[in-house]
Amino acid sequence: MALLRSVGKWIEERTGLGAAVAPVLAHQVPRSSASWWYVFGSATLTLFLLQVATGICLALVYVPSADKAYDSLLYLNDVAPLGWFLRAVHFWGSNAMVAVMTLHMIQVFLFGAHKYPREMTWIAGVFLFLCTLGMAFTGQVLRWDQDAYWGLGISASIAARSPVIGDSLVHVLLGGPIIAGRTLSRFFTVHVFLVPGLLIGLVGLHLWLVLRLGINEWPMPGRVVDRNTYRQRYEEEVQRDGVPFFPDAARKDMVAAGVVILVVLACAALFGPFGPGGVPDPTIIDTAPKPDFYFLALFALFALLPPWTETTLLLVGPPLGIALLFLVPFIAGTGEKSWKRRPVAVLGVILIVLTVTTLAWLGVIVPWSPRMQAWSAVPTPVQYIKGRSPLELQGALVLQNKQCRNCHSLAGEGGRRGPALDGVATRLTHDQLVRQVLQGGGNMPAYGKNLSPAEVNALVAFMETLRQSGELPARNTAVPRSPARP
């Protein structure tokens, strides 16, 4: 101990680190902010440090080349001692960082900590959130498996839709017109150097602003933020009833940091790493790439909405949402802080959370996603072909061979991307069936160029039999029913 004290004294005399850090640790904060509700920021910082540490270890083994990246991940999973655990900690730490940062932003918004004079603190936090999502996306690409390859292809196609600059964005994203070796090197550089550098700078700015402006006090109903009086009232409260950040407030932060680390380690040990799932192969198109959980809501939203809305929503929706996040402190920079007197803010948060979680859940179960092997693995039920005419049997073969069962089910078997074909004859008339097959509609593509007239006739003839015994077929109500017809 004497030796350690001597070394510490020697370092302190030459650097003055202790004298610089002591005021930071001892600075006064409102007693009300020494609460468990205020630990999300420090928990996020802890997870970021965990990501930096595990990321450095992974970078020592990972080979950022198109022909070696996949093998290096397999080496970590199967050969390197505890390599699988290291990958798992990094993966679950990434998920936890996004989740905890989201909770932190919700808490800051509901507690009114974005209001005067902390507008810049909120803006720095939004930048931190966007950089965290960028880290998560680039990290998913570095898995360099089928999901990563096709997910990146989808992202490139989204970027290409941007007017005027679409092609340039694709070249910046991929390092060329196609996904190749330069693409992986580019994403490795962004993931390991660029985004972490931005995060470190933003974390420093965020912490400085917190120290400069103080930790937000507990939002009491009726205590309105006024630009002329707030700073003086806050300083008086801190002087009257403040406590030192360390150890009073920091004690709960340290407990929260330990909890999130234990949760990440437990998830890593129980569930292991994610992927890689198959060598990336552009010739295999019957794949269903799915992003990690933080992008599942967007994944489900664009899959479920009509195709004609995609480009508009992609180019307008995310930029508008990001702009609104930045504008929050300017739209509501003063007034009530307490959520108890801000019902619109509370309802808005509830609506957004319910929407995002519902879409993410739909992204997990993907009942609407095509079953790419259904046409070959699921036979046509016997009851739908028994006693059919040759033309109708030919239509059943067309239905199967053209892979309609990937998206449509019969007797509960097949895909659920489109509506079940059971009873389709009671919903659509002959002309409507022909038009739907030829022109498509909704999420169904047009098959007019993929089917011959004979195949269309046979397919429609078979679908006209898909109704229960005794049910009447659909008909055009504008045409009077003939007495001689059923």
C-alpha positions in Angstrom: 0.0 0.0 0.0 2.9 2.3 0.8 4.3 1.6 -2.7 1.0 2.3 -4.4 0.6 5.6 -2.5 4.1 6.6 -3.5 3.4 5.8 -7.2 0.1 7.7 -7.0 1.7 10.7 -5.4 4.4 10.7 -8.1 1.8 10.6 -10.9 -0.4 13.3 -9.2 2.5 15.7 -8.8 3.3 15.5 -12.5 -0.2 15.2 -14.0 -2.7 16.7 -11.5 -5.3 14.2 -12.6 -6.6 13.8 -9.1 -7.1 17.6 -8.6 -8.9 17.7 -12.0 -11.2 14.8 -11.3 -12.0 15.6 -7.7 -14.3 18.6 -8.4 -16.2 16.5 -11.0 -16.8 13.7 -8.5 -17.7 16.1 -5.7 -19.9 18.5 -7.7 -23.4 19.0 -6.2 -26.5 17.6 -7.8 -30.2 17.9 -6.7 -31.0 15.4 -4.1 -34.1 14.4 -6.1 -31.9 13.4 -9.0 -30.1 10.8 -7.0 -32.7 8.3 -8.0 -33.0 5.0 -9.8 -34.8 6.8 -12.7 -31.5 8.6 -13.5 -29.3 5.6 -14.0 -30.0 4.9 -17.7 -27.3 7.3 -19.0 -24.5 5.8 -16.9 -25.7 2.3 -17.9 -25.5 3.2 -21.6 -22.0 4.6 -21.1 -21.0 1.3 -19.4 -22.3 -0.7 -22.3 -20.4 1.5 -24.7 -17.2 0.9 -22.8 -18.0 -2.9 -22.9 -18.4 -2.7 -26.7 -15.1 -0.9 -27.1 -13.3 -3.5 -25.0 -14.8 -6.5 -26.8 -14.6 -4.9 -30.2 -10.8 -4.4 -29.8 -10.5 -8.1 -28.9 -12.6 -9.2 -31.9 -10.6 -6.9 -34.3 -7.4 -8.8 -33.3 -8.9 -11.9 -35.0 -11.4 -10.7 -37.5 -10.1 -10.5 -41.1 -12.0 -7.8 -43.1 -11.7 -9.4 -46.5 -14.5 -10.9 -48.6 -12.9 -14.4 -48.7 -11.7 -14.6 -45.1 -14.3 -12.7 -43.0 -16.7 -15.7 -42.7 -13.9 -18.1 -41.9 -12.5 -15.8 -39.1 -16.0 -15.8 -37.5 -16.1 -19.5 -37.6 -12.7 -19.6 -36.1 -13.9 -17.4 -33.2 -17.0 -19.6 -32.8 -15.4 -23.0 -32.9 -11.6 -22.8 -32.4 -10.5 -19.7 -30.4 -10.8 -20.3 -26.6 -13.9 -18.5 -25.5 -14.1 -16.8 -28.9 -17.8 -17.7 -29.1 -18.4 -16.0 -25.7 -16.5 -12.9 -26.8 -18.7 -12.6 -29.9 -21.8 -13.2 -27.8 -20.9 -10.5 -25.3 -20.3 -8.1 -28.2 -23.6 -9.0 -29.9 -25.8 -8.8 -26.7 -24.0 -5.7 -25.6 -24.9 -4.0 -28.8 -28.6 -5.0 -28.4 -28.5 -3.9 -24.7 -26.9 -0.5 -25.6 -29.7 0.3 -28.1 -32.4 -0.8 -25.7 -31.0 1.1 -22.7 -30.3 4.2 -24.7 -33.9 4.2 -26.0 -35.1 4.0 -22.4 -32.8 6.9 -21.5 -34.2 9.1 -24.2 -37.8 8.3 -23.2 -37.0 9.1 -19.6 -35.3 12.3 -20.5 -38.3 13.4 -22.6 -40.9 12.5 -20.0 -38.9 14.2 -17.3 -38.6 17.4 -19.4 -34.8 17.3 -19.4 -34.8 18.5 -23.0 -36.1 21.9 -22.0 -34.1 25.1 -21.4 -31.2 25.2 -20.8 -30.4 21.6 -21.8 -31.4 21.8 -25.5 -27.9 21.1 -26.7 -27.6 18.1 -24.3 -30.7 16.6 -26.0 -29.3 17.3 -29.5 -26.0 15.6 -28.5 -28.0 12.7 -27.2 -29.9 12.3 -30.5 -26.6 12.3 -32.4 -25.4 9.6 -30.0 -28.5 7.5 -30.6 -28.1 7.8 -34.4 -24.4 6.8 -34.2 -25.4 3.8 -32.0 -27.8 2.6 -34.6 -25.1 3.1 -37.2 -22.7 1.0 -35.1 -25.4 -1.7 -34.9 -26.1 -1.7 -38.6 -22.4 -1.8 -39.7 -21.7 -4.5 -37.1 -24.5 -6.7 -38.6 -22.8 -6.3 -42.0 -19.5 -7.5 -40.6 -21.1 -10.9 -39.9 -20.8 -11.3 -43.7 -23.4 -14.1 -44.0 -26.5 -14.4 -46.1 -28.5 -12.1 -43.9 -25.7 -9.5 -44.0 -25.3 -9.7 -47.8 -28.9 -9.5 -48.7 -29.7 -7.0 -46.0 -26.9 -4.8 -47.4 -28.3 -5.2 -50.9 -31.7 -4.0 -49.6 -30.1 -1.0 -48.0 -28.3 -0.2 -51.2 -31.5 -0.4 -53.1 -33.1 2.0 -50.7 -30.2 4.5 -51.1 -30.5 4.2 -54.8 -34.0 5.5 -54.7 -32.8 8.9 -53.5 -33.4 11.5 -56.3 -30.3 12.9 -58.0 -27.8 11.5 -55.6 -29.0 7.9 -55.5 -26.1 6.4 -57.6 -23.5 8.4 -55.7 -24.9 7.2 -52.4 -24.6 3.6 -53.5 -21.0 4.1 -54.5 -20.2 5.7 -51.2 -22.0 2.9 -49.3 -20.6 -0.1 -51.3 -17.3 1.4 -52.5 -18.4 0.7 -56.0 -21.5 -0.3 -58.0 -21.8 -3.8 -56.4 -21.2 -5.5 -53.1 -17.5 -6.7 -53.2 -14.4 -6.9 -51.1 -14.1 -3.1 -50.9 -17.6 -3.0 -49.4 -16.5 -5.1 -46.4 -13.3 -3.1 -45.9 -15.3 0.1 -46.0 -17.9 -1.1 -43.4 -15.0 -2.4 -41.2 -13.4 1.0 -41.2 -16.7 2.8 -40.4 -17.5 0.3 -37.6 -14.1 0.2 -36.0 -12.8 3.7 -36.5 -15.2 6.3 -37.8 -18.4 5.7 -35.7 -16.5 4.9 -32.4 -14.5 8.1 -32.9 -17.7 10.1 -33.3 -19.3 8.3 -30.3 -16.3 9.1 -28.1 -16.4 12.8 -29.1 -20.2 13.0 -28.6 -19.9 11.2 -25.2 -17.3 13.8 -24.1 -19.6 16.7 -25.3 -22.6 15.1 -23.6 -20.8 14.7 -20.3 -19.4 18.2 -20.4 -22.9 19.6 -21.0 -24.3 17.6 -18.1 -21.5 19.0 -15.8 -21.9 22.5 -17.2 -25.7 22.7 -16.9 -26.3 20.3 -14.1 -28.4 17.1 -13.8 -32.1 17.7 -14.3 -34.0 17.9 -11.1 -37.1 15.7 -10.4 -40.0 17.2 -12.4 -42.5 18.6 -9.8 -46.0 19.4 -11.2 -46.5 23.2 -11.3 -42.8 24.1 -11.5 -42.8 25.7 -14.9 -39.5 26.3 -16.8 -39.0 30.0 -17.5 -35.9 31.2 -19.3 -35.6 34.2 -17.0 -35.8 32.5 -13.7 -34.9 28.8 -14.2 -31.1 29.0 -13.8 -31.2 31.0 -10.6 -33.9 28.8 -9.1 -31.9 25.6 -10.0 -28.7 26.9 -8.5 -30.5 27.9 -5.3 -32.0 24.4 -5.0 -28.6 22.7 -5.5 -27.0 25.0 -2.8 -29.9 24.4 -0.4 -30.5 20.7 -0.8 -27.8 19.3 -3.1 -25.7 16.2 -2.5 -22.3 15.3 -3.9 -22.4 13.2 -7.1 -20.0 10.8 -5.6 -20.9 8.8 -3.6 -24.6 9.7 -3.2 -25.8 9.7 -6.8 -22.9 7.6 -8.2 -23.8 4.7 -5.9 -27.0 3.9 -7.9 -25.1 4.4 -11.2 -22.5 1.8 -10.2 -25.2 -0.7 -9.2 -27.0 -0.2 -12.6 -23.7 -0.6 -14.4 -23.1 -3.9 -12.6 -26.6 -5.1 -13.4 -26.4 -4.4 -17.2 -23.0 -6.1 -17.4 -24.3 -9.2 -15.6 -27.4 -9.3 -17.9 -25.2 -9.1 -21.0 -22.9 -11.8 -19.7 -25.8 -14.0 -18.8 -27.4 -13.6 -22.2 -24.1 -14.3 -23.9 -23.6 -17.5 -21.8 -27.2 -18.7 -22.3 -27.9 -17.8 -25.9 -24.4 -17.5 -27.4 -23.5 -15.5 -30.5 -25.7 -14.8 -33.5 -24.5 -16.2 -36.8 -22.9 -16.3 -39.1 -25.7 -18.0 -41.1 -24.4 -19.3 -44.4 -21.6 -18.1 -46.7 -22.9 -15.1 -48.6 -23.9 -16.3 -52.1 -25.5 -13.9 -54.6 -26.8 -16.8 -56.6 -29.0 -18.0 -53.8 -32.1 -15.8 -54.0 -34.5 -17.8 -52.0 -33.5 -16.2 -48.7 -35.3 -14.0 -46.3 -32.9 -11.6 -44.7 -34.0 -10.2 -41.4 -32.3 -7.4 -39.4 -31.5 -7.3 -35.8 -34.3 -6.2 -33.4 -33.6 -2.5 -33.6 -34.6 -2.4 -37.3 -37.4 -5.0 -37.1 -40.1 -2.3 -36.9 -39.0 -0.7 -40.2 -38.5 -4.2 -41.7 -42.1 -5.1 -40.9 -43.6 -1.7 -41.8 -42.2 -1.7 -45.3 -43.1 -5.3 -45.9 -46.7 -4.9 -44.8 -47.5 -1.5 -46.6 -48.5 -1.5 -50.2 -45.5 -1.4 -52.6 -46.5 2.0 -54.1 -45.9 3.7 -50.8 -42.4 2.3 -50.2 -40.3 5.0 -52.0 -42.2 7.9 -50.5 -42.1 6.5 -47.0 -38.4 5.5 -47.2 -37.4 9.0 -48.4 -39.7 11.0 -46.2 -40.5 8.9 -43.1 -37.0 8.4 -41.5 -35.7 11.9 -42.3 -38.9 13.4 -40.9 -38.7 11.3 -37.7 -35.1 12.3 -37.2 -35.9 16.0 -37.8 -38.7 15.9 -35.2 -36.3 14.4 -32.6 -33.9 17.3 -33.2 -36.8 19.8 -33.0 -38.2 18.6 -29.7 -36.4 21.0 -27.4 -37.3 24.0 -29.7 -41.0 23.0 -30.0 -41.3 22.4 -26.2 -38.4 24.2 -24.7 -40.2 25.8 -21.8 -43.3 25.1 -19.6 -44.2 22.1 -17.5 -41.6 19.4 -17.0 -43.7 16.9 -15.1 -45.3 14.1 -17.2 -48.3 14.4 -15.0 -49.2 17.7 -16.7 -48.1 16.8 -20.2 -50.8 14.3 -21.3 -50.0 14.8 -25.0 -46.3 13.9 -24.5 -47.2 10.8 -22.5 -49.8 9.6 -25.0 -47.4 10.3 -27.8 -44.7 8.1 -26.1 -47.2 5.3 -25.5 -48.4 5.4 -29.1 -44.9 5.3 -30.5 -43.8 2.5 -28.1 -46.8 0.4 -28.9 -46.5 0.9 -32.6 -42.8 0.1 -32.7 -43.1 -3.0 -30.4 -46.1 -4.3 -32.4 -44.2 -3.9 -35.7 -41.1 -5.5 -34.2 -43.2 -8.4 -33.0 -44.6 -8.8 -36.5 -41.1 -8.7 -37.8 -40.2 -11.6 -35.5 -43.0 -13.9 -36.4 -43.2 -12.8 -40.0 -46.4 -14.7 -40.9 -46.6 -12.5 -44.0 -43.1 -13.6 -45.3 -43.0 -16.0 -48.2 -42.2 -19.7 -47.4 -39.7 -20.2 -50.2 -39.9 -24.0 -50.2 -43.7 -24.3 -49.8 -44.3 -25.0 -53.5 -42.1 -28.1 -53.4 -42.5 -29.2 -49.8 -46.3 -28.8 -49.4 -48.4 -31.0 -51.7 -51.8 -29.9 -53.0 -54.5 -31.3 -50.7 -56.3 -34.3 -52.1 -59.8 -32.8 -51.6 -58.9 -29.9 -53.9 -58.0 -32.2 -56.9 -60.4 -35.1 -56.4 -63.0 -35.2 -59.2 -61.6 -32.2 -61.1 -61.6 -31.9 -64.9 -58.3 -32.1 -66.9 -58.3 -28.3 -67.3 -58.7 -27.8 -63.5 -56.0 -30.4 -62.8 -53.7 -28.5 -65.1 -54.5 -25.4 -63.2 -53.5 -27.1 -59.9 -50.1 -28.0 -61.5 -49.7 -24.4 -62.6 -50.5 -23.2 -59.0 -47.8 -25.5 -57.7 -45.1 -25.1 -60.3 -45.3 -21.3 -60.4 -44.7 -21.3 -56.7 -48.0 -19.7 -55.7 -48.0 -21.8 -52.5 -45.0 -19.8 -51.2 -47.3 -16.9 -50.6 -50.8 -18.5 -50.5 -52.0 -21.3 -48.3 -54.4 -24.1 -49.1 -56.0 -26.0 -46.2 -53.8 -24.1 -43.8 -50.5 -25.2 -45.5 -48.3 -22.8 -47.4 -47.2 -19.2 -47.1 -49.2 -16.5 -45.5 -47.9 -13.5 -47.4 -51.1 -13.3 -49.4 -54.6 -14.4 -48.5 -55.5 -18.0 -48.2 -56.9 -19.5 -51.4 -59.6 -21.5 -49.6 -62.9 -19.9 -50.7 -61.3 -17.6 -53.2 -64.0 -18.5 -55.7 -66.6 -17.0 -53.3 -64.6 -13.7 -53.1 -63.6 -13.0 -56.7 -65.4 -13.5 -59.9 -63.9 -15.1 -63.0 -62.9 -11.7 -64.5 -61.5 -10.5 -61.2 -59.4 -13.7 -60.9 -58.0 -13.2 -64.4 -57.2 -9.5 -63.7 -55.5 -10.3 -60.3 -53.3 -12.9 -61.9 -52.4 -10.8 -64.9 -52.0 -7.4 -63.3 -51.4 -8.2 -59.6 -52.4 -5.9 -56.9 -51.6 -5.1 -53.2 -48.5 -7.0 -52.4 -48.9 -9.5 -55.3 -46.8 -8.9 -58.4 -48.2 -9.1 -61.9 -47.8 -12.5 -63.6 -49.0 -11.4 -67.1 -45.5 -11.9 -68.6 -44.8 -15.1 -66.7 -47.8 -17.2 -67.7 -49.2 -18.2 -71.1 -52.9 -17.6 -71.9 -53.4 -21.4 -71.6 -51.8 -21.4 -68.1 -53.9 -18.4 -67.0 -57.1 -20.2 -68.2 -56.2 -23.4 -66.4 -55.1 -21.6 -63.2 -58.3 -19.6 -63.0 -60.4 -22.7 -63.8 -58.9 -24.4 -60.8 -59.3 -21.4 -58.5 -63.0 -21.2 -59.4 -63.4 -24.7 -57.8 -61.9 -23.5 -54.4 -65.2 -23.1 -52.5 -67.1 -25.3 -50.0 -69.8 -27.5 -51.2 -73.1 -25.6 -51.3 -71.4 -22.2 -51.4 -72.3 -20.0 -54.3 -69.5 -18.6 -56.5 -68.8 -14.9 -56.5 -70.6 -13.0 -59.2 -70.9 -9.5 -60.6 -73.9 -8.0 -58.8 -74.4 -5.5 -61.7 -75.5 -8.3 -63.9 -78.9 -9.8 -63.0 -78.7 -13.5 -62.1 -80.2 -15.8 -64.7 -83.1 -17.9 -63.4 -81.6 -20.9 -65.1 -78.3 -20.5 -63.3 -77.7 -21.5 -59.6 
